[in-house]
Amino acid sequence: MADERPRILVDINIFIDIIEKRRDWQNSLAVVTAVDRGSFQGYISALTKIILYFRRARIRSDAVARTEVKDIVASFNLIPLNESILNEAFADTNFEDVEDAVQFHSALWAEGTIITRNKVDYKRAKKIRILTPEEFLAEHKL
């Protein structure tokens, strides 16, 4: 039987909210916790794991950064950073930032909603829902 849980792609900025305890980081944590508990199918782009590692390695040892990132994303399905996604992202002129285009095309691959802190980055994105953590939590009464 197919997994009927809603699919969400969690943007890199949600994880950064949590690890850096940025404004409203608790709402971002609630999104990640919902995936950890199995309420949703959580997805991340392979790029997310790399970016998180480099951000953590700036302030932690290599070994600690690797372990922290592995633990942070353990409940998430990793969307491969393949030639198709990269080609689509680089060709997509609806995005000013290639990283946002990669996140978007990864979400299309996963057929999920993007949860992001920066909806403005996706203002011209079509074909997929874009929600903030607060909108996502309110919609699902979490």
ChimeraX commands (.cxc) that place a marker at each C-alpha (Angstrom):
marker #1 position 0.00,0.00,0.00 radius 0.5
marker #1 position 1.27,3.46,-0.91 radius 0.5
marker #1 position 2.24,5.87,1.84 radius 0.5
marker #1 position -0.62,8.36,2.09 radius 0.5
marker #1 position 1.07,10.78,4.51 radius 0.5
marker #1 position 1.45,14.29,3.08 radius 0.5
marker #1 position 4.85,15.02,1.55 radius 0.5
marker #1 position 6.79,18.11,2.54 radius 0.5
marker #1 position 10.14,19.38,1.42 radius 0.5
marker #1 position 11.77,21.28,4.25 radius 0.5
marker #1 position 13.89,24.15,2.98 radius 0.5
marker #1 position 17.39,24.67,4.34 radius 0.5
marker #1 position 16.35,27.83,6.19 radius 0.5
marker #1 position 14.06,25.82,8.49 radius 0.5
marker #1 position 17.04,23.81,9.75 radius 0.5
marker #1 position 19.13,26.96,10.05 radius 0.5
marker #1 position 16.35,28.52,12.16 radius 0.5
marker #1 position 16.66,25.62,14.58 radius 0.5
marker #1 position 20.42,25.27,14.85 radius 0.5
marker #1 position 20.98,29.02,15.12 radius 0.5
marker #1 position 17.85,29.64,17.22 radius 0.5
marker #1 position 16.70,32.41,14.93 radius 0.5
marker #1 position 13.40,34.25,15.43 radius 0.5
marker #1 position 10.43,31.83,15.61 radius 0.5
marker #1 position 12.78,28.83,15.57 radius 0.5
marker #1 position 10.30,26.88,17.72 radius 0.5
marker #1 position 7.84,26.78,14.82 radius 0.5
marker #1 position 10.54,25.41,12.54 radius 0.5
marker #1 position 11.34,22.81,15.18 radius 0.5
marker #1 position 7.66,21.81,15.32 radius 0.5
marker #1 position 7.73,21.12,11.55 radius 0.5
marker #1 position 10.83,18.93,11.86 radius 0.5
marker #1 position 9.34,17.19,14.91 radius 0.5
marker #1 position 6.18,16.36,12.92 radius 0.5
marker #1 position 8.41,14.57,10.39 radius 0.5
marker #1 position 10.40,12.88,13.17 radius 0.5
marker #1 position 7.15,11.54,14.64 radius 0.5
marker #1 position 6.08,10.14,11.28 radius 0.5
marker #1 position 3.08,12.41,10.70 radius 0.5
marker #1 position 4.48,13.58,7.35 radius 0.5
marker #1 position 6.86,12.29,4.71 radius 0.5
marker #1 position 9.77,14.68,5.04 radius 0.5
marker #1 position 12.13,15.37,2.17 radius 0.5
marker #1 position 15.27,17.42,1.78 radius 0.5
marker #1 position 17.45,18.20,-1.18 radius 0.5
marker #1 position 20.92,16.65,-1.09 radius 0.5
marker #1 position 22.11,20.26,-1.23 radius 0.5
marker #1 position 20.55,20.86,2.19 radius 0.5
marker #1 position 22.78,18.29,3.84 radius 0.5
marker #1 position 25.89,19.82,2.29 radius 0.5
marker #1 position 24.99,23.39,3.25 radius 0.5
marker #1 position 24.17,22.37,6.81 radius 0.5
marker #1 position 27.52,20.61,7.10 radius 0.5
marker #1 position 29.48,23.66,5.93 radius 0.5
marker #1 position 27.58,25.98,8.28 radius 0.5
marker #1 position 28.19,23.65,11.25 radius 0.5
marker #1 position 31.85,23.00,10.34 radius 0.5
marker #1 position 32.57,26.73,10.64 radius 0.5
marker #1 position 31.85,26.60,14.37 radius 0.5
marker #1 position 32.31,22.92,15.28 radius 0.5
marker #1 position 34.90,20.27,14.60 radius 0.5
marker #1 position 34.53,18.23,11.43 radius 0.5
marker #1 position 33.49,15.12,13.36 radius 0.5
marker #1 position 30.90,17.00,15.42 radius 0.5
marker #1 position 29.52,18.79,12.35 radius 0.5
marker #1 position 29.13,15.50,10.48 radius 0.5
marker #1 position 27.35,13.85,13.42 radius 0.5
marker #1 position 25.06,16.81,14.05 radius 0.5
marker #1 position 23.96,17.03,10.42 radius 0.5
marker #1 position 23.40,13.28,10.20 radius 0.5
marker #1 position 21.22,13.44,13.33 radius 0.5
marker #1 position 19.31,16.55,12.26 radius 0.5
marker #1 position 18.16,15.05,8.96 radius 0.5
marker #1 position 17.87,11.39,10.02 radius 0.5
marker #1 position 14.07,11.27,9.58 radius 0.5
marker #1 position 14.11,12.85,6.12 radius 0.5
marker #1 position 14.20,11.27,2.68 radius 0.5
marker #1 position 17.10,12.61,0.66 radius 0.5
marker #1 position 16.28,13.77,-2.86 radius 0.5
marker #1 position 19.28,13.08,-5.04 radius 0.5
marker #1 position 21.04,16.02,-6.59 radius 0.5
marker #1 position 20.98,14.63,-10.09 radius 0.5
marker #1 position 21.59,16.04,-13.54 radius 0.5
marker #1 position 17.89,16.46,-14.27 radius 0.5
marker #1 position 17.20,18.57,-11.16 radius 0.5
marker #1 position 20.33,20.65,-11.69 radius 0.5
marker #1 position 19.56,21.27,-15.37 radius 0.5
marker #1 position 15.99,22.29,-14.56 radius 0.5
marker #1 position 17.16,24.56,-11.74 radius 0.5
marker #1 position 19.77,26.31,-13.87 radius 0.5
marker #1 position 17.29,26.78,-16.73 radius 0.5
marker #1 position 14.48,28.11,-14.52 radius 0.5
marker #1 position 14.49,31.90,-14.83 radius 0.5
marker #1 position 11.71,32.28,-12.25 radius 0.5
marker #1 position 14.38,32.20,-9.54 radius 0.5
marker #1 position 17.10,34.73,-8.82 radius 0.5
marker #1 position 18.96,32.19,-6.67 radius 0.5
marker #1 position 19.98,28.81,-8.09 radius 0.5
marker #1 position 19.84,27.22,-4.62 radius 0.5
marker #1 position 16.14,28.16,-4.37 radius 0.5
marker #1 position 15.57,26.71,-7.83 radius 0.5
marker #1 position 17.25,23.47,-6.71 radius 0.5
marker #1 position 14.96,23.33,-3.65 radius 0.5
marker #1 position 11.92,23.98,-5.85 radius 0.5
marker #1 position 12.77,21.33,-8.44 radius 0.5
marker #1 position 13.59,18.88,-5.66 radius 0.5
marker #1 position 10.12,19.50,-4.22 radius 0.5
marker #1 position 8.58,18.87,-7.64 radius 0.5
marker #1 position 10.45,15.57,-7.77 radius 0.5
marker #1 position 9.04,14.65,-4.34 radius 0.5
marker #1 position 5.58,15.93,-5.28 radius 0.5
marker #1 position 5.39,17.82,-2.01 radius 0.5
marker #1 position 4.74,21.18,-0.43 radius 0.5
marker #1 position 7.73,23.39,0.35 radius 0.5
marker #1 position 8.02,24.58,3.94 radius 0.5
marker #1 position 10.23,27.66,3.99 radius 0.5
marker #1 position 10.95,30.72,6.05 radius 0.5
marker #1 position 11.37,32.80,2.87 radius 0.5
marker #1 position 8.23,32.56,0.73 radius 0.5
marker #1 position 9.39,35.59,-1.24 radius 0.5
marker #1 position 12.15,33.42,-2.74 radius 0.5
marker #1 position 9.41,31.37,-4.41 radius 0.5
marker #1 position 7.06,34.21,-5.42 radius 0.5
marker #1 position 7.09,33.23,-9.08 radius 0.5
marker #1 position 7.05,29.49,-8.49 radius 0.5
marker #1 position 4.08,27.64,-9.90 radius 0.5
marker #1 position 2.84,24.05,-9.64 radius 0.5
marker #1 position 3.50,23.63,-5.93 radius 0.5
marker #1 position 2.35,24.97,-2.58 radius 0.5
marker #1 position 4.72,27.13,-0.56 radius 0.5
marker #1 position 4.04,27.54,3.17 radius 0.5
marker #1 position 5.83,29.12,6.12 radius 0.5
marker #1 position 6.21,26.97,9.23 radius 0.5
marker #1 position 3.43,28.98,10.86 radius 0.5
marker #1 position 1.04,28.42,7.95 radius 0.5
marker #1 position 1.89,24.73,7.87 radius 0.5
marker #1 position 1.33,24.33,11.63 radius 0.5
marker #1 position -1.99,26.22,11.50 radius 0.5
marker #1 position -3.21,24.22,8.49 radius 0.5
marker #1 position -2.48,20.91,10.20 radius 0.5
marker #1 position -3.50,22.10,13.67 radius 0.5
marker #1 position -0.09,21.30,15.15 radius 0.5
marker link #1:1,2 radius 0.2
marker link #1:2,3 radius 0.2
marker link #1:3,4 radius 0.2
marker link #1:4,5 radius 0.2
marker link #1:5,6 radius 0.2
marker link #1:6,7 radius 0.2
marker link #1:7,8 radius 0.2
marker link #1:8,9 radius 0.2
marker link #1:9,10 radius 0.2
marker link #1:10,11 radius 0.2
marker link #1:11,12 radius 0.2
marker link #1:12,13 radius 0.2
marker link #1:13,14 radius 0.2
marker link #1:14,15 radius 0.2
marker link #1:15,16 radius 0.2
marker link #1:16,17 radius 0.2
marker link #1:17,18 radius 0.2
marker link #1:18,19 radius 0.2
marker link #1:19,20 radius 0.2
marker link #1:20,21 radius 0.2
marker link #1:21,22 radius 0.2
marker link #1:22,23 radius 0.2
marker link #1:23,24 radius 0.2
marker link #1:24,25 radius 0.2
marker link #1:25,26 radius 0.2
marker link #1:26,27 radius 0.2
marker link #1:27,28 radius 0.2
marker link #1:28,29 radius 0.2
marker link #1:29,30 radius 0.2
marker link #1:30,31 radius 0.2
marker link #1:31,32 radius 0.2
marker link #1:32,33 radius 0.2
marker link #1:33,34 radius 0.2
marker link #1:34,35 radius 0.2
marker link #1:35,36 radius 0.2
marker link #1:36,37 radius 0.2
marker link #1:37,38 radius 0.2
marker link #1:38,39 radius 0.2
marker link #1:39,40 radius 0.2
marker link #1:40,41 radius 0.2
marker link #1:41,42 radius 0.2
marker link #1:42,43 radius 0.2
marker link #1:43,44 radius 0.2
marker link #1:44,45 radius 0.2
marker link #1:45,46 radius 0.2
marker link #1:46,47 radius 0.2
marker link #1:47,48 radius 0.2
marker link #1:48,49 radius 0.2
marker link #1:49,50 radius 0.2
marker link #1:50,51 radius 0.2
marker link #1:51,52 radius 0.2
marker link #1:52,53 radius 0.2
marker link #1:53,54 radius 0.2
marker link #1:54,55 radius 0.2
marker link #1:55,56 radius 0.2
marker link #1:56,57 radius 0.2
marker link #1:57,58 radius 0.2
marker link #1:58,59 radius 0.2
marker link #1:59,60 radius 0.2
marker link #1:60,61 radius 0.2
marker link #1:61,62 radius 0.2
marker link #1:62,63 radius 0.2
marker link #1:63,64 radius 0.2
marker link #1:64,65 radius 0.2
marker link #1:65,66 radius 0.2
marker link #1:66,67 radius 0.2
marker link #1:67,68 radius 0.2
marker link #1:68,69 radius 0.2
marker link #1:69,70 radius 0.2
marker link #1:70,71 radius 0.2
marker link #1:71,72 radius 0.2
marker link #1:72,73 radius 0.2
marker link #1:73,74 radius 0.2
marker link #1:74,75 radius 0.2
marker link #1:75,76 radius 0.2
marker link #1:76,77 radius 0.2
marker link #1:77,78 radius 0.2
marker link #1:78,79 radius 0.2
marker link #1:79,80 radius 0.2
marker link #1:80,81 radius 0.2
marker link #1:81,82 radius 0.2
marker link #1:82,83 radius 0.2
marker link #1:83,84 radius 0.2
marker link #1:84,85 radius 0.2
marker link #1:85,86 radius 0.2
marker link #1:86,87 radius 0.2
marker link #1:87,88 radius 0.2
marker link #1:88,89 radius 0.2
marker link #1:89,90 radius 0.2
marker link #1:90,91 radius 0.2
marker link #1:91,92 radius 0.2
marker link #1:92,93 radius 0.2
marker link #1:93,94 radius 0.2
marker link #1:94,95 radius 0.2
marker link #1:95,96 radius 0.2
marker link #1:96,97 radius 0.2
marker link #1:97,98 radius 0.2
marker link #1:98,99 radius 0.2
marker link #1:99,100 radius 0.2
marker link #1:100,101 radius 0.2
marker link #1:101,102 radius 0.2
marker link #1:102,103 radius 0.2
marker link #1:103,104 radius 0.2
marker link #1:104,105 radius 0.2
marker link #1:105,106 radius 0.2
marker link #1:106,107 radius 0.2
marker link #1:107,108 radius 0.2
marker link #1:108,109 radius 0.2
marker link #1:109,110 radius 0.2
marker link #1:110,111 radius 0.2
marker link #1:111,112 radius 0.2
marker link #1:112,113 radius 0.2
marker link #1:113,114 radius 0.2
marker link #1:114,115 radius 0.2
marker link #1:115,116 radius 0.2
marker link #1:116,117 radius 0.2
marker link #1:117,118 radius 0.2
marker link #1:118,119 radius 0.2
marker link #1:119,120 radius 0.2
marker link #1:120,121 radius 0.2
marker link #1:121,122 radius 0.2
marker link #1:122,123 radius 0.2
marker link #1:123,124 radius 0.2
marker link #1:124,125 radius 0.2
marker link #1:125,126 radius 0.2
marker link #1:126,127 radius 0.2
marker link #1:127,128 radius 0.2
marker link #1:128,129 radius 0.2
marker link #1:129,130 radius 0.2
marker link #1:130,131 radius 0.2
marker link #1:131,132 radius 0.2
marker link #1:132,133 radius 0.2
marker link #1:133,134 radius 0.2
marker link #1:134,135 radius 0.2
marker link #1:135,136 radius 0.2
marker link #1:136,137 radius 0.2
marker link #1:137,138 radius 0.2
marker link #1:138,139 radius 0.2
marker link #1:139,140 radius 0.2
marker link #1:140,141 radius 0.2
marker link #1:141,142 radius 0.2
view
